Amino acid sequence: MGEDHRPGPGPLPSAPRAARVPELWVVIEVPEPVRSEVLSVRRIVSRTSQKVPVGIGSVGPLPPQDVLEVRRVFDAVGEETGPIIGRFVALRRFPQTRYVYLAPDDEMATSLLILQDRLVEYGLKLAPDVYQATPHAVIGRVPPEAELEVAAGARALVPSPTFRMTTLALWSLTEQDASCLHRVALSGVL
């Protein structure tokens, strides 16, 4: 009697990867034509066709909370908050990383921090370390070989023309997908 050389059952399928829970981000959206200029610099370091937000933030990702409550907060804050005016003044790197961002001017940064405080006052929950963050528009992780190209591409943005941000949006982000869950106009006076 010999050994059985018939093929056995195929390998067991691997367990499916658990889908990552989408992260929720607060984004104060940058308008055209500055938005397109930011995207062109981002494409130097990330060749994605994913629909991604272009905005300024410092409050994401949000800790878990009820999306309907976040929408209520956005609606209330949007009615009270006026458009935010400013421009990008520098291309900077987060310390000890390869991540590069556009920094807003001081007046815009102050307005964005006031907006952040207003969101908290109305009930938005933020991660504990948010108050150490500064408002910024992320370009991305820049490998050494792309530094000169990114710097050259960013010349049109630094300093940027003055622009008005008139929308506050809640974005859901995963590695493969980005979608806007809620958007409100900043229609207040202050």
C-alpha positions in Angstrom: 0.0 0.0 0.0 1.4 3.3 -1.0 0.9 6.8 0.1 -2.1 8.8 -1.2 -0.8 11.5 -3.6 -4.2 12.9 -4.6 -4.5 16.6 -4.0 -6.2 17.4 -0.7 -8.5 20.2 0.0 -7.3 23.6 -0.9 -5.8 25.9 1.7 -8.3 27.4 4.2 -9.2 30.9 3.2 -7.6 33.5 5.3 -9.8 35.4 7.6 -11.0 38.6 6.0 -9.4 41.7 7.2 -11.5 43.7 9.5 -12.5 46.8 7.7 -11.1 49.9 9.3 -13.6 52.2 10.8 -13.7 55.4 8.9 -12.1 58.4 10.6 -14.2 61.6 10.9 -12.4 64.8 10.1 -13.5 68.5 10.5 -12.4 70.4 7.4 -12.7 74.1 6.7 -12.7 73.8 2.9 -10.3 75.8 0.7 -12.0 77.3 -2.4 -10.9 77.3 -6.0 -8.5 78.2 -7.5 -6.3 77.7 -4.4 -7.8 74.2 -3.9 -6.6 73.0 -7.4 -3.1 74.4 -6.7 -2.9 72.5 -3.4 -4.0 69.3 -5.1 -1.4 69.7 -7.8 1.3 69.9 -5.1 -0.2 66.9 -3.3 -0.1 64.8 -6.5 3.7 65.1 -6.5 3.8 62.9 -3.4 0.6 60.9 -3.8 -0.6 59.8 -7.2 -4.1 58.9 -5.9 -7.3 59.6 -7.8 -9.2 59.4 -4.5 -11.6 62.3 -3.9 -10.0 64.0 -0.9 -10.8 67.1 1.0 -8.7 70.2 0.6 -9.0 72.3 3.6 -7.5 73.5 6.8 -7.9 71.6 10.0 -6.4 70.8 13.4 -9.2 68.9 15.0 -9.2 65.4 13.4 -9.6 62.6 13.5 -12.6 62.9 15.9 -13.1 60.4 18.7 -16.2 58.2 18.3 -19.4 60.2 18.7 -22.9 60.4 17.2 -22.7 61.7 13.7 -26.2 63.3 14.0 -24.9 65.2 17.0 -21.9 66.3 15.1 -24.2 67.6 12.3 -26.3 69.5 14.8 -23.1 71.2 16.2 -22.0 72.0 12.6 -25.4 73.5 11.8 -25.4 75.7 14.9 -21.7 76.8 14.5 -22.2 77.5 10.8 -25.0 79.9 11.5 -22.9 81.8 14.1 -19.5 81.9 12.2 -18.7 84.1 9.3 -16.3 83.3 6.4 -12.7 82.9 7.3 -10.3 85.1 5.3 -6.5 84.6 5.0 -3.7 83.0 2.9 -1.0 80.5 3.1 2.3 82.0 4.2 4.7 79.1 4.5 5.5 75.5 3.6 6.6 73.7 6.8 7.5 70.3 8.0 6.1 68.7 11.2 9.1 68.2 13.5 10.9 64.9 13.2 8.7 63.7 10.3 8.6 63.8 6.5 5.1 65.3 6.5 4.8 68.8 5.0 2.0 71.3 5.3 0.9 74.7 4.3 0.7 77.2 7.2 -2.0 79.9 7.2 -1.2 83.5 8.2 -1.6 84.5 11.8 -5.1 86.1 11.4 -6.5 83.1 9.7 -4.9 80.7 12.2 -6.5 82.8 15.0 -9.9 82.6 13.4 -9.6 78.9 12.9 -8.7 78.4 16.6 -11.7 80.5 17.6 -13.8 78.2 15.3 -12.3 75.2 17.0 -13.3 76.5 20.5 -16.8 77.3 19.2 -17.2 73.7 18.0 -16.2 72.4 21.5 -18.6 74.9 23.2 -21.4 73.5 21.1 -20.6 69.9 22.1 -18.1 68.5 19.6 -15.8 66.0 21.3 -12.1 66.3 20.3 -9.1 64.1 21.0 -7.2 65.3 24.1 -4.0 66.4 22.2 -5.9 68.6 19.7 -5.1 71.8 21.6 -1.4 71.3 20.9 -2.1 71.3 17.1 -1.9 74.3 14.9 -4.2 74.9 11.9 -2.6 73.5 8.7 -3.3 72.2 5.2 -1.5 68.9 4.7 0.5 68.3 1.6 1.6 64.8 2.6 4.7 62.7 3.3 7.5 63.9 1.2 10.3 61.5 0.4 13.8 63.0 0.0 13.8 62.6 -3.7 10.6 64.7 -4.1 11.6 67.6 -1.8 12.8 69.9 -4.5 9.8 69.2 -6.7 7.4 69.8 -3.9 9.1 73.1 -2.9 9.0 74.2 -6.5 5.3 73.3 -6.9 4.5 75.1 -3.7 6.0 78.4 -4.8 2.6 79.4 -6.3 1.0 78.8 -3.0 3.5 80.6 -0.7 2.4 83.2 -0.2 -1.0 82.4 -1.7 -3.5 85.0 -2.8 -6.0 85.9 -0.1 -9.0 83.6 -0.1 -12.3 83.2 1.8 -13.3 79.9 3.3 -17.0 79.7 3.4 -17.8 76.0 4.2 -17.3 73.7 7.2 -17.5 70.0 6.3 -17.5 66.7 8.0 -15.5 64.1 6.0 -15.3 60.4 6.5 -11.9 59.0 5.5 -10.5 55.5 5.0 -7.4 54.4 3.1 -9.5 53.8 0.0 -12.4 56.2 0.3 -13.3 59.7 1.2 -16.7 61.2 1.4 -18.3 64.3 2.7 -21.0 63.5 5.2 -22.2 67.0 5.9 -21.4 70.5 4.8 -22.6 73.9 6.1 -22.1 77.4 5.0 -20.3 79.8 7.4 -23.1 82.3 7.2 -22.7 84.2 10.5 -21.2 87.7 11.0 -18.2 86.8 13.3 
